[in-house]
Amino acid sequence: MKEVFLIRHAEAIYEPKVLDAQRPLSVRGLRQAVELVKEVEGLGIEEIHTSPYERCKCTVTPLSENLGLQLKVVHGLRERVFTDGHIQDWATTWRTAWMDPDFAFDDGESGRNAQARMYEAMIRIVTTSTARTLAVSSHGNVIALLLQHIAPSFTFEHACAIRNPDVLRITFDGISLSWDNKFSVAGLDSFATTFQSRSTE
């Protein structure tokens, strides 16, 4: 059995002129990344895989330094691209995209395609890695789509409850991935940003 701790990135800054892949962590996000270390350093993590996006790499850099591990960048862990333009009503777009897996802007990626890409990346990671316990730093949307795919009980409400940062646990038995819906990191309650309180995606 392998276990994977899915880490959603810490709070990031949203600036329309900054490419999504280059968005940095906010000042609070940088503090969250440091505080995250004490919450997960005892989980036995042997490898850290990350989205190539700056906010994901920065979220787990303090952890990688603490554990003496190099970050393994995996392009398939990147965030879903909705559009290159600015989304005025994010809450409505997010709900619409969740309910309709084929919804996509002309220049964007559908939920179905993002889900398949994220699932493929995760399967490749767990089947090729020799580590028993891994951390994967990625994004709220694709983490939620992955969990929806492997666990029919994972709902839109669960997706909205994923914080910045957050840690979720899945396992791999050699055949399939499973979501551990009982797992939580209580210490995150004191510093994670919720869907309602964060000003950035």
C-alpha positions in Angstrom: 0.0 0.0 0.0 1.2 3.5 -0.9 -0.1 6.7 0.6 -0.1 10.1 -1.1 -0.6 13.3 0.7 -2.2 15.8 -1.7 -1.1 19.3 -0.7 -3.1 22.2 -2.1 -0.9 25.3 -2.4 -0.9 28.1 0.1 -2.6 31.5 -0.5 -1.4 33.1 -3.7 -1.6 36.6 -5.1 -3.9 37.2 -8.1 -2.7 39.9 -10.5 -4.3 39.9 -14.0 -1.0 40.9 -15.6 0.9 38.0 -14.1 0.8 34.7 -15.9 -1.1 32.1 -13.9 1.9 29.7 -13.8 4.0 32.5 -12.3 1.6 33.8 -9.6 3.5 34.0 -6.3 2.4 33.3 -2.8 1.1 36.2 -0.8 2.8 37.3 2.4 0.3 35.2 4.3 0.9 32.3 1.9 4.7 32.4 2.5 4.0 32.1 6.3 1.5 29.3 5.7 4.2 27.4 3.7 6.5 27.6 6.7 3.8 26.6 9.2 2.8 23.7 7.0 6.1 22.0 7.7 5.4 21.2 11.3 2.0 19.7 10.4 3.3 17.2 7.8 7.0 16.6 8.6 6.1 13.6 10.8 4.1 11.8 8.1 7.0 9.8 6.7 7.1 11.6 3.4 9.9 10.1 1.1 9.3 12.0 -2.1 7.7 15.4 -3.1 6.2 15.9 -6.5 4.9 19.3 -7.5 3.0 21.2 -10.2 5.4 23.4 -12.2 3.4 26.4 -11.1 5.3 28.8 -8.8 2.7 28.8 -6.0 2.9 25.0 -5.7 6.7 24.8 -5.7 6.9 27.6 -3.1 4.4 25.9 -0.9 6.5 22.8 -0.5 10.0 24.3 -0.7 10.2 24.8 3.1 9.1 21.1 3.5 11.6 19.8 1.0 14.4 21.7 2.7 13.4 20.4 6.1 13.3 16.8 4.9 16.3 17.1 2.6 14.3 16.1 -0.5 14.4 17.5 -4.0 11.2 18.6 -5.7 10.1 16.5 -8.6 8.2 18.7 -11.1 5.4 17.0 -12.9 3.7 18.9 -15.7 0.5 16.9 -15.4 -0.1 18.3 -11.9 -0.6 21.8 -13.3 -3.9 23.7 -12.7 -6.8 23.6 -15.0 -6.7 26.6 -17.4 -10.2 28.1 -17.6 -9.3 31.0 -19.8 -6.5 33.5 -20.5 -9.0 36.2 -19.8 -10.3 37.5 -16.4 -13.3 35.7 -14.9 -15.6 38.3 -13.4 -17.9 35.9 -11.5 -15.7 33.1 -10.3 -18.2 31.5 -8.0 -20.8 31.0 -10.7 -18.1 29.7 -13.2 -16.7 27.3 -10.7 -20.1 25.8 -9.9 -21.1 25.6 -13.6 -17.7 23.9 -14.5 -18.2 21.4 -11.7 -21.8 20.4 -12.7 -20.9 20.2 -16.4 -17.6 18.3 -17.0 -17.5 19.4 -20.7 -17.9 23.1 -19.9 -15.0 25.1 -21.3 -14.2 28.5 -22.6 -12.9 28.6 -26.2 -9.3 29.0 -24.9 -9.7 26.8 -21.9 -9.6 23.2 -20.6 -12.8 21.2 -19.8 -13.1 19.5 -16.4 -13.2 16.1 -18.1 -9.9 16.7 -19.8 -8.3 18.2 -16.7 -9.5 15.3 -14.6 -8.1 12.7 -17.1 -4.8 14.5 -17.2 -4.5 14.7 -13.4 -5.5 11.1 -12.9 -3.0 9.9 -15.5 -0.3 12.0 -13.8 -1.1 10.5 -10.4 -1.2 6.9 -11.7 2.2 7.4 -13.3 3.6 8.8 -10.1 2.4 6.0 -7.8 3.3 3.2 -10.3 6.8 4.4 -11.0 7.9 5.7 -7.6 9.6 3.3 -5.2 8.6 5.5 -2.2 5.9 4.3 0.0 4.8 7.7 1.2 4.7 10.7 -1.1 3.6 14.3 -1.1 2.0 15.9 -4.2 1.7 19.7 -4.4 -1.0 20.8 -6.7 -4.1 22.9 -7.2 -7.6 23.0 -5.7 -9.5 22.4 -8.9 -7.5 19.5 -10.2 -7.2 17.9 -6.8 -11.0 18.1 -6.5 -11.5 16.6 -10.0 -9.2 13.8 -9.1 -11.1 13.0 -5.9 -14.4 13.2 -7.8 -13.1 10.6 -10.2 -11.8 8.1 -7.6 -14.6 8.7 -5.0 -18.2 9.2 -6.1 -18.9 10.4 -2.6 -16.7 13.5 -3.2 -19.1 16.4 -3.8 -19.0 20.0 -4.8 -19.3 20.9 -1.2 -16.2 18.9 -0.5 -14.4 20.7 -3.3 -15.3 24.1 -1.9 -14.1 23.1 1.6 -10.5 22.5 0.4 -8.4 25.3 1.9 -5.1 27.1 1.1 -3.1 25.2 2.1 -4.7 21.9 2.7 -3.7 18.3 3.0 -5.8 15.3 1.8 -4.8 11.7 1.8 -5.3 9.0 -0.8 -3.9 5.5 -1.0 -2.9 3.2 -3.8 -3.2 -0.6 -3.4 -1.4 -1.5 -6.6 -4.6 -1.3 -8.7 -6.7 1.7 -7.8 -6.6 5.0 -5.9 -8.8 5.6 -2.9 -9.7 8.7 -0.9 -9.3 8.6 2.8 -12.3 10.8 3.8 -11.5 10.4 7.5 -8.0 12.0 7.3 -7.5 15.6 8.4 -4.7 17.8 9.7 -6.2 19.6 12.6 -3.3 22.1 12.9 -4.3 23.7 9.6 -7.3 25.2 11.2 -5.2 27.8 12.8 -3.7 29.3 9.6 -5.3 27.9 6.4 -7.4 30.3 4.3 -11.0 29.1 3.6 -13.0 29.5 0.4 -15.1 32.2 2.1 -12.2 34.2 3.5 -9.6 34.1 0.7 -9.4 36.8 -1.8 -7.4 34.8 -4.3 -8.1 31.5 -6.1 
